[in-house]
Amino acid sequence: MSWDIIIGVSLESLINATMIAYALAAIGLNVHFGYTGLLNFGQSAFLGIAAYGLAMTVATFGLPFWIGIGVGLLGAVILALLLGIPTLRLRADYLAIVTIAAAEIVRLLFRSVSLSKWTGGSDGLQAFSDGFYSMNPYSGAVEIGTLISFDARELWIMTVGWVLVAISLVFVFLAMRSPWGRVIKAIREDEDAVRSLGKNVVSYKMQSLILGGVLGSLGGYVIALRNAAVQPDTYGTEFTFYMYTIVILGGAARVFGPVIGSMIFWFLLTFINAVLPEAIDAGYIPTWFMDKTDAGAFGYICVGLGLILLLIFRPQGIFGDKKEVMLDGR
């Protein structure tokens, strides 16, 4: 087995652009679920809106890159308002059902044949990332030891991504230690008590939904720019479930929880997906039990099993505090 390749790709997954995108998405979801107690299953829609806002502005309408960034962020805010007005008076599973349906509506609109003139339909859009990579200060690949190597494009998106992660973490840290953050966490614990103190609970929930949606939408930019393409099925409902796995794994209502959770999630998933085909080729796993086409699905089975065990034996996550986390969100 090629252990140097297996270890190399697994270590790369700890810091690469994919991990960063999921970390940003999970930071936003942590604001919703971990701090506010909103059971939002439509987080993938925020990433899709931001990514398509950028791609359509540049590729479809020929406008500058930075206008596309602004359009994507504005789209995330509008989506939060449209999603929040009819849903934030709902609680728990009702809110989850509405938000997951809304996310599917957004994805299917991007796939729509009638809108394919602007969205590209099921094929998506390309040719919108040139403005971003024209600012790339890196001219060559960088190697870390003998196992890890990143080319100039990957280095640039990783640099920007880690800066966005740092800014997002500082922002969440300061927000949750402000009077606003204390109200948000009180709503998670008992919104009726907060309402009895004269606070407008729906307004605070809306603010949290907007903040988490905008922070999460940054992950949509990273994915779109890393792939230099957008495709609607990238932002399916399974994306949101991966984010929940990451948030719970790292510890909900913990500032660094989404980042640590994303690193662990992608390291384990990449390691499993790299080891299994090698083990099958080497004969350690008989082909009657599993062939190479089954290896990817088995990796997700392991992730699902791990999440189940985590929820049973440590529902607050690895670094979470059981006293602070409510997993029956409102």
Buried (B, 14 or more C-beta within 10 A) or exposed (E): EEEEEBBBBBBBBBBBBBBBBBBBBBBBBBBBBBBBBBBBBBBBBBBBBBBBBBBBBBBBEEBEBEBBBBBBBBBBBBBBEEBBEEBBEBBEEEBBBBBBBBBBEBBEBBBBEEBBEBBBBEEBBBEBBEBBBEEBEBEEEEEEEEBBEBEBBBBBBBBBBBEBBEEBBEBBEEBBEEEEBEBBBBBBEEBEEBEEEEBEBBEBBBBBBBBBBBBBBBBBBBBBBBBBBBBBEBBBBEBBBBBBBBBBBBBBBBBBBBBBBBBBBBBBBBBBBBBBBBBBEEEEBEEEEBEEEBBBEBBBEBBEEBBEEBBEEBEBBBBBEEEBBBBEBB
